[in-house]
């Protein structure tokens, strides 16, 4: 018995165990960082195929630009549940297309997503082929997938610290996240590497690996500045290594902690143009 106790204490105090706990705590602090109870934002998505020219990465042709309004509100006792509605404003031919997402803190409860196609007047629920497959498809034709838009649950992954690096002139901790088996069967990614700003607890760069273990995407988070004393990442660059396509996700305008009505974050906003327009105008006045 004494030997078993000593072995247990050795494992408990071993550097690998402590490191795993430290990595998990850092990610917990990233997820728990204050981002406001509500958010109203004007967002632009600019996507193109890129090529290298004169040592610079540039768009091969004119990028496809989409402009949208995104409204989010947090719910629940710890404000860990989220409801978000996104409405396309431009281009004119796609105006009124909408996306609705409900994220849940409850373990095992998966994100709900709906897409509204205004030309068809129908709401489509976004689901995977079966419970053992990941979702496919992209967010409004960008290099963000539907999975990328989902809330992350800390218990869906294991974590370890790979080292410390300076990135974008900030001291970062590099953390590897690997999905647990129940999450892995529903994910397009086998792992991710994340560069976490040590002092601000914000992710500055991520590398996502596909199910075959190859690099799939590189994501860069920049233009980080305060809005009402809350640090906000205003620009996210997503580069798809396989397709050589790049998307700039940019917050053009943003307001935090304003009053957002519960009824707006529903399918009615997707399908009822008059209701949607009246409320959007009210929220846009905060820009």
HELIX and SHEET records of a PDB file:
HELIX    1   1 UNK A    2  UNK A   13  1                                  12    
HELIX    2   2 UNK A   15  UNK A   32  1                                  18    
HELIX    3   3 UNK A   92  UNK A   94  5                                   3    
HELIX    4   4 UNK A  146  UNK A  149  1                                   4    
HELIX    5   5 UNK A  154  UNK A  156  5                                   3    
HELIX    6   6 UNK A  181  UNK A  184  1                                   4    
HELIX    7   7 UNK A  262  UNK A  264  5                                   3    
HELIX    8   8 UNK A  267  UNK A  271  1                                   5    
HELIX    9   9 UNK A  273  UNK A  284  1                                  12    
SHEET    1   A 7 UNK A  56  UNK A  59  0                                        
SHEET    2   A 7 UNK A  38  UNK A  53 -1                                        
SHEET    3   A 7 UNK A  64  UNK A  75 -1                                        
SHEET    4   A 7 UNK A  81  UNK A  90 -1                                        
SHEET    5   A 7 UNK A  98  UNK A 103 -1                                        
SHEET    6   A 7 UNK A 112  UNK A 117 -1                                        
SHEET    7   A 7 UNK A 122  UNK A 125 -1                                        
SHEET    1   B 9 UNK A  56  UNK A  59  0                                        
SHEET    2   B 9 UNK A  38  UNK A  53 -1                                        
SHEET    3   B 9 UNK A 245  UNK A 256 -1                                        
SHEET    4   B 9 UNK A 230  UNK A 240 -1                                        
SHEET    5   B 9 UNK A 215  UNK A 227 -1                                        
SHEET    6   B 9 UNK A 203  UNK A 210 -1                                        
SHEET    7   B 9 UNK A 189  UNK A 197 -1                                        
SHEET    8   B 9 UNK A 170  UNK A 179 -1                                        
SHEET    9   B 9 UNK A 157  UNK A 167 -1                                        
END                                                                             
